[in-house]
Amino acid sequence: MKILFCNYEYPPIGGGGGVINAALAEELAKRHEVTVLTSQGLDLPAQDLINDVSIIRVPVFFRHRYAAANFPSLLAFLPSGVRSGKRLLNKRSFDIINTHFALPSGPVGNALARYAAIPNVLSVHGGDLYDPSKWSSPHKHSILRGWIRHLINRADFVVGQSKNTLENMRKYYGDKADSALIPLGIVRPPVVSGSREEFGLPIDSTLLITVGRLVARKAVDQLVTAMQTIKPGKTTLVILGSGPQEAALQEQVSSLGLGDHVRFVGQVSDTQKVKLLRLADIYVSTSQHEGFGLVFLEAMAEGLPIVCYDFGGQTDFLEDGCTGRLIALNDLDGFVRGVQQLMESKEERLLMGRENRDRVEGFFIDTCAARYEHVFEQVISAAKLTL
């Protein structure tokens, strides 16, 4: 197949949605011809070839951070993506478009599919439909709800990454008969090892770790607050990631006198991330909502028990008492108790770690890609029958 992915974010720009798109594209490129249309900015080359994936980056001008977008850059992707996409389609033919995120990628993928008369599979990631931490979340605005409803109806097929994502689609945007759940997948982690000394981390401390963009939805400030009561002096919280909340979080750590117990690592390479996960004892997250929660799989692959809230797509594969602790949303006292219980029982942590390693076997990228491949084949065949 000749596959065109349309996604405003693609590594090194963006978060989990771009990361999974890259993993999916590179896995499918082993058997198919794969091209990605994405945004440029930050002095990235306009064209690239990475692991047999052809990458076309269109200028958006206004993006200033790798980790987080802003409204001007999101809006700029619409005309820029359509214009560059049409030029691409005039030069090359494709069998199918797979558009990731209802907004802002959705209008671009829909326009290009109509222009080239090829089918479009729309992949919704959760935050593009529902983000309770943002006033701009589409589910809160009738115009945006109507726009997304139109894009969903125009798509030939819709893929949701979790039950929660599909439930939110149906609740706020209407049902879509031609839709399916395809869980995300991660690349098998490299065989690497590191030491706490390498990262300047205390050897005798219980290491809690969280990974993600430092944005309001992740509510990392709750983790910092929790560190005041999670066995002070015996625990270290490692925060991987960067974003617009970073300065405020560092100020919070300083004001609470937690400088010795909270470490900001920033953005690191995938290899460094794996090393740090392997050095940790417990993965923690106070995120207000995850459409899926790719990083939970990464933590599971390293045998970490997970403490997080019970709201979001992660509830498809996390189970209270088996994979760690699932806590009621924003019950920070309960969250602290859950972490402390695991800190006090190494045996329970090890049992949960083994369970997580077993569960994650069904969530590697080859399985995810095979399911997408099957959907693409079905949609292409159905489109040919209508010609």
N, C-alpha and C positions, 0 to 999 in steps of 0.2 A: 504494500500500500504506500501511497504518497500522502503523508500526514502533515498538516499544518496546525501547529499549536498557536493559539493566540492568548497571551497572558501579559498584562502590563508589568508584572514583576517576574524576574528570572535572575538567578544568582549571577553576580554577587549582590544584586539588588533584591530587597524584600525579605520576607520571612518564610514560614512553613509552606505557604501555597506555591511559592517559587521553587523551593527546595524539592517538593514532591514532583512538581512539573519537570524539573531537570532530571530527577531520577527516572521518572516514567519515560521521558523522551530518550534518554540514553539507553534504557533497557530495550525500548522498541526499535531504536536505531540499529540494533544487532540484526534485525530481520527486515526492516522497512526503511524507506527514505523519509527522514524526519527533518522538518524545518520549524523554527520557533520565531514568531513575530512578537517583539517585546519592546520596552522603552529603553532609551539610551541614557543620557545624562551622565554626570560624574566622570567625563572624559573616557568613557568606555568606547571601544571601536564600534563603528556602524555595522560591521559584518564580522563574523567569527565562525570558526569550526572547532567545536569541542566535543571530543568522544563521538565523532561521526554525526553530530547534530549541527546542522547549519543554523546559525543565529543571526537574525536580522533585527537590529535595534533602531528604533525610530526616535528622533529627537523630541524631548519634552521640555527641556530648558530649565524648568523650575525646581527640579529635585535636588536637594542639598545633602541628604543622608542616604546611606545604603539601607539602613534598617527601617526607616519610616518614610511614607509618602506624605505629600500635602495636597490640598485641593487643587491648586493651579496645575501641578504635575499630573494629577488624575484626569482633570478636564482636558489638558493638552494632549493626552494619549488618544482621545477620541478622534479628532480630525487628523492628527498625525498618523495614527494607526491605520485609519481608513485609506488615507491618501497613499501611504507607502505600501499598504497591503494590496491595493488595486494595481500598483506598478508591478509588484511581485507576481500577481496573478496573470498579468498580461504577458509575463515572460515564462512562467512555469505553470504546469497543471498539477492539481491535487485531487485526491479522491475524497478527502474529508477534512473538515476543520474541527478541532477540539478547543473550545473556548473555556478558559478558566477564570472564574469570578463573574457573577452576574453584572456587577459594576466595578470598575469602569470598562472591563474587557468585553462584556456582553454586547453592547451596541456595535463594537468593531467587528466581532466575529459574525454577528447577524448580518451586518452590511456586506461583508466580504462573501459570505455564503450565498446571499441573494445575487450579488454581482457575478459570481462565477457559476451559479446554479449547481452548487455542491452541498451535501448535507452538513449540518452543524450539530455537534454534540456539546451541550453546555454543562460544564462541571461547576457545581456550586460548593463553596468551601465552608460555609457557616457564617463567618463574620460579614460576608457580603450580603447576607439576608437578615442577620440578627446580631446586633452587638449592644447589649444593655448598657455598656459603659459610655456610649457615644450618643450625643443629642442628634447627630447626623445619621444614625442607623436607619437604613431604608424602611424598616418596618414601622417607624414612627411618623412617616410622612406619606400622605396619600398620593402625591405626584410620583414619588420614587416607587411606592408600592405598585402603582399602575404601570410604570415603565418596566419594572422587573417582571410583573405578570405578563406583559406583552412579550418580553424576550423569552420567557419560559415557554409560552404558547407557540412562539415562532420556531423554537429549537426543534430539531428532529428527534432529539432524545436528551434527557437530563440525567446526570449522574450526581448523586449525593454521597458524601463520604461517611455519613453516620445516620443512624435512625433519627437523632435529634435534628440534624440538618434537614432531612426530608419532612419531618414533622413540622418544622418551622416554615418550610416552603408551602406545605398544604395549608397551614394555619393562616399565614399572612398573604399568600400569593395565589392560592387555588391549587387544585389537584392537577397532576400531569400524568396521564395514563402511561406514556412512554418514558418511564423513569426506572432507575435501579440504584441500589446501594452497592457501592464498590469501596470497601475500606482502603485507606491509604496504606502504603508500604514504605519501608525504609531499606536502604542499602545495607548489606551485611557489614558490620563494623570491621575496620582493619585490625590486624593482630599487632597491638602496640602495648607498651607498658610504660608507666612513669612512676615517679615517687613524689611524696608530699614535699620533700625538700626542694625538688625541682620547681615547685610553684610557691615556695615559701609558706607552706601550710603546716600547722602544728601536728606533730605525729600522734600525740595522745588525746586529741580532741575528736568528738563525734562530728563527722562532716556531713552537713546538710547541703544539698545543691539544687539550684533551680536554673533553668535555661529559657531564654526568650527575649523578645524585644521589650525594652523598658517603656511600656505604654500603659495608659490608665487601666485598660482591660485586664492586664496581668496582675494588678493590685499587689505589686511587690512590697509596697509600704506596709501591708498587713504582715508579711513575713518578717520585716524589720521590727515591727511592733512585737510580734510573737517572740523574738529573740530575747526580749527582756525577761521572759519567764521560763524559757526552755533551758533549764539548767545553766544559768550564766556561768561562764568560766570553763565549762566543759564541752562547749559546742561552738562550731564555726559554720556560718552560712556563707556559701560561695555563690555569687551571682554572675552567671555568664550571659552576656548580651549588652546591648547599648540601645539608646533611644532617647526621646525627649524628656523622659522622667528621671534620667540619670542624675542630674545635678540636684534635684529635689530629694532624691533618695540618699545621696551622699550627705546632704545637709541634715536629713533626718537621723542618719547613723551617727553623725557627729554630735547632734544635740542630745541624743540619748546615751552618749558615752559608750557606744558599741564598736568603736573603731578597731578594737582587737578581736572582735568576734564576727565581723561581717567583711567579706572581701569582694571587691568588684574586679572581675577579670576582664570585662569588656568582650568584644567580638574576638573569637579565636578560630583557628583552622579546625576542620573536622577531626583531624588527628588529635589535636590538643583537647578538643571537647570529649572525645572518647577516653583519653587518658584521665581527665578530671572525673568523668562519670565513674570510671573504674576505681578511682581512689575514694569515692564517696561512700557513705553508709546508708543514706536515705534520700530519696528524691522528694522534694516538696514543691507545691504550687498552690497559690491562692487566687489563681485566675478566675475571673468572674464568669467566663464562658469560653469554651473551646468548641469549634465546629467538629473537631476530631481530636486533636492533641497529639501530633506526630512525635513530639519530644518524649511523651510518656512511653512510646514504643522504644525509643532510643535508650531510655533509662531501664526498661524491662530487659532489653538485650544485654545489659551489663549486670543483670541480677540484682537490681535495686528495688526494695519495697517502695511504694509510692503513697504519699499522703496528699490528698487534694480534695476539692469539693465535689459533690455528687451531681453537678449540673453541667451538662454538655455532652459532646459526642464520646468522651472517654468512658462513659458508663456502658458503652457497647462491649468493652473488653476489660475494664477494671471491676473488681468485685471486693466489697468490704470484707475484711478478715482473711481474704485469700491472696490478693495482690498488694495489700497494704491497708490503708484506712480511707474510706470515703466519708466525708464530713458534710453535714448540711451547710448549704451556701451561707457564707459569712458568719458561721459559728466559730469565731476565733478561739474561744475557750476550748471547744471540742477539738479544734485543730491542734492546739497545744497539747492536749491530753493524748491525742493520737500519736503525735511525734514522740512524746515522753514514753508512752507504752512501748514503742518499738526501740527506743534508745535503751530501755531497761532489759530487753530480751534479745540477745544476739541470736539465740536459737530460732525465734520467730522470724527475725529478719532473714536468716539463711533459708528457712522454709519458703518464705514468700519470694525470695530471690530465685529459688529453683522453679517455683511455679511460674514466675514471670518469664524466665528463659524458655520454658516449655510453651507458654501461650504465644509468645512473640513469633514462634516459628511459622505461624499462619499469616504473618503480616510483613513479609519481606517483599521487595519490589517486583520480583519475578512473578509472584502470584497476582499482585495488583495489575501489572502490565498484561498478563494473560487475560484477565477479565475485561480490561479496556479493549484489548485486541478483538475479543469475541463481540463486544458491543459494536465496535467500528465495522466489523464484517457484516453484522446483521443490518446496521443502518445503511451501509453502502448497497447491500443487496436489495433492501426495501426501496431505496431511492431509484435504483435501476428499473424496478418493476413499474414505477409510476411514470417513466419516460414514455 
